[in-house]
Amino acid sequence: MNASWRQDISLRLVALFLAVVMWFAVGRGGSPVALSRPEPSMRRELAVTVGFVGVPTPGLMAVRPAVEPAQVVVIGPASKVDKVSRVVALLDTTRIPSSSRMARPYSVVVRLIPQDSENMTVQGVQVEPGSATVTVWLGRPEMLPPGSRGPRGYR
């Protein structure tokens, strides 16, 4: 009888301990379901901007950037989608072939990057579509269409 009494007390103490832990975890009168609700999903349409990385071959300029599609949709948890201030198509100008002697358009497919206001990549969101085609005019400044100006530092 003595062993059964000790076992009963041990089980009651364990049950009391678990009840207190659950009370603190859930809160007074709360529901465990409230803690596991997923954050609402959000969709937002944003324009795609072209960003340049690197410096093109000396003597050449990459100007008049155009991107297709011009608009994309950012999808994800509302708190993360709210952080996205722009979607960038980064063009690495060091990879543009420099063998051209005439001004010509150059197109490449690049991955789209969701960024916040400090130009940091926002993780946990999806950009649809995930890539875009960037087209720039490439050539020596005197061969480019009239009025063309490259981004700052690209002359």
C-alpha positions as CSV (number, residue, x, y, z in Angstrom):
1,M,0.0,0.0,0.0
2,N,2.9,2.3,0.8
3,A,4.4,2.0,-2.7
4,S,1.0,2.8,-4.3
5,W,0.6,5.9,-2.2
6,R,4.0,7.2,-3.2
7,Q,3.3,6.5,-6.9
8,D,0.0,8.4,-6.6
9,I,1.6,11.4,-5.1
10,S,4.4,11.4,-7.7
11,L,1.9,11.4,-10.5
12,R,-0.1,14.2,-8.9
13,L,3.0,16.4,-8.5
14,V,4.0,15.8,-12.1
15,A,0.5,16.7,-13.3
16,L,0.5,19.8,-11.2
17,F,3.9,20.9,-12.6
18,L,2.7,20.4,-16.2
19,A,-0.5,22.3,-15.5
20,V,1.5,25.3,-14.1
21,V,3.9,25.2,-17.1
22,M,0.9,25.2,-19.6
23,W,-0.7,28.0,-17.7
24,F,2.4,30.2,-18.1
25,A,2.9,29.1,-21.7
26,V,-0.7,29.8,-22.8
27,G,-1.5,32.6,-20.6
28,R,-4.5,33.1,-18.3
29,G,-7.6,31.8,-20.1
30,G,-5.8,31.6,-23.5
31,S,-5.8,28.8,-26.0
32,P,-2.8,26.8,-27.2
33,V,-4.2,27.2,-30.7
34,A,-3.7,31.0,-30.5
35,L,0.0,30.5,-30.3
36,S,0.3,28.4,-33.4
37,R,-1.7,30.5,-35.8
38,P,0.3,31.3,-38.9
39,E,0.8,34.9,-39.9
40,P,-1.5,36.0,-42.7
41,S,-0.1,35.8,-46.2
42,M,0.1,38.9,-48.4
43,R,0.6,39.7,-52.1
44,R,2.0,43.1,-53.3
45,E,2.8,44.2,-56.8
46,L,6.1,46.2,-57.3
47,A,8.0,47.6,-60.2
48,V,11.3,46.0,-61.0
49,T,14.4,48.3,-61.0
50,V,17.7,47.6,-62.7
51,G,20.8,47.7,-60.6
52,F,24.4,47.6,-61.9
53,V,27.3,45.7,-60.4
54,G,30.8,46.0,-61.5
55,V,32.4,48.4,-64.1
56,P,32.1,47.6,-67.9
57,T,35.1,47.2,-70.1
58,P,37.0,50.5,-70.3
59,G,35.7,52.6,-73.1
60,L,32.2,51.0,-73.1
61,M,29.0,52.2,-71.6
62,A,25.8,50.3,-70.7
63,V,22.8,52.6,-71.0
64,R,19.1,52.7,-71.3
65,P,18.3,49.8,-69.1
66,A,14.9,48.1,-69.7
67,V,13.5,45.2,-67.8
68,E,10.7,42.7,-68.7
69,P,8.5,42.1,-66.9
70,A,8.4,45.6,-65.5
71,Q,6.1,44.5,-62.6
72,V,6.2,41.5,-60.3
73,V,4.3,40.1,-57.3
74,V,6.0,39.7,-53.9
75,I,4.3,36.9,-51.8
76,G,4.8,35.9,-48.2
77,P,4.0,36.7,-44.6
78,A,2.6,40.2,-44.2
79,S,5.4,41.4,-41.9
80,K,8.1,40.4,-44.4
81,V,6.3,41.6,-47.5
82,D,5.8,45.0,-45.8
83,K,9.7,45.2,-45.5
84,V,10.2,44.9,-49.3
85,S,10.6,48.4,-50.7
86,R,11.9,47.3,-54.2
87,V,12.6,44.4,-56.4
88,V,16.0,44.6,-58.2
89,A,17.3,42.9,-61.3
90,L,21.1,43.1,-60.8
91,L,23.2,43.2,-64.0
92,D,26.8,42.3,-63.7
93,T,28.5,44.6,-66.2
94,T,31.8,42.8,-66.0
95,R,30.2,39.8,-67.8
96,I,29.0,41.8,-70.8
97,P,31.0,40.8,-73.8
98,S,33.2,43.6,-75.0
99,S,33.9,42.5,-78.6
100,S,31.4,44.8,-80.2
101,R,32.6,47.8,-82.3
102,M,29.1,49.1,-82.7
103,A,26.4,50.2,-80.3
104,R,24.0,47.3,-79.8
105,P,21.4,46.0,-77.4
106,Y,22.5,43.3,-74.9
107,S,20.0,41.2,-73.1
108,V,20.4,38.7,-70.2
109,V,18.1,36.9,-67.8
110,V,18.8,37.7,-64.2
111,R,17.3,36.6,-60.8
112,L,15.1,39.1,-59.1
113,I,16.1,40.2,-55.5
114,P,13.6,41.6,-53.0
115,Q,15.3,44.3,-51.0
116,D,14.4,46.6,-48.0
117,S,14.9,50.3,-47.8
118,E,18.6,49.7,-46.8
119,N,19.2,47.6,-49.9
120,M,19.4,44.4,-47.9
121,T,17.8,41.2,-49.2
122,V,14.5,40.3,-47.6
123,Q,14.4,36.6,-46.7
124,G,11.2,34.6,-46.5
125,V,9.3,36.1,-49.4
126,Q,8.8,34.8,-53.0
127,V,9.0,36.9,-56.1
128,E,6.8,35.8,-59.0
129,P,8.2,35.5,-61.6
130,G,11.6,34.9,-60.1
131,S,13.7,36.2,-63.0
132,A,13.5,39.0,-65.6
133,T,15.2,39.9,-68.9
134,V,17.4,43.0,-68.7
135,T,18.3,44.8,-71.9
136,V,20.9,47.6,-72.1
137,W,22.5,49.4,-75.0
138,L,26.3,48.7,-75.0
139,G,28.9,50.6,-76.9
140,R,31.5,53.4,-76.9
141,P,29.9,56.7,-75.9
142,E,30.2,58.2,-79.4
143,M,28.3,55.3,-80.9
144,L,25.4,55.2,-78.5
145,P,22.0,56.7,-79.4
146,P,21.8,60.5,-78.9
147,G,21.0,61.5,-75.3
148,S,22.2,58.3,-73.8
149,R,23.9,58.6,-70.4
150,G,25.2,55.7,-68.4
151,P,24.7,55.3,-64.7
152,R,27.0,57.4,-62.5
153,G,30.5,56.0,-62.9
154,Y,29.9,54.1,-66.1
155,R,31.6,56.3,-68.6
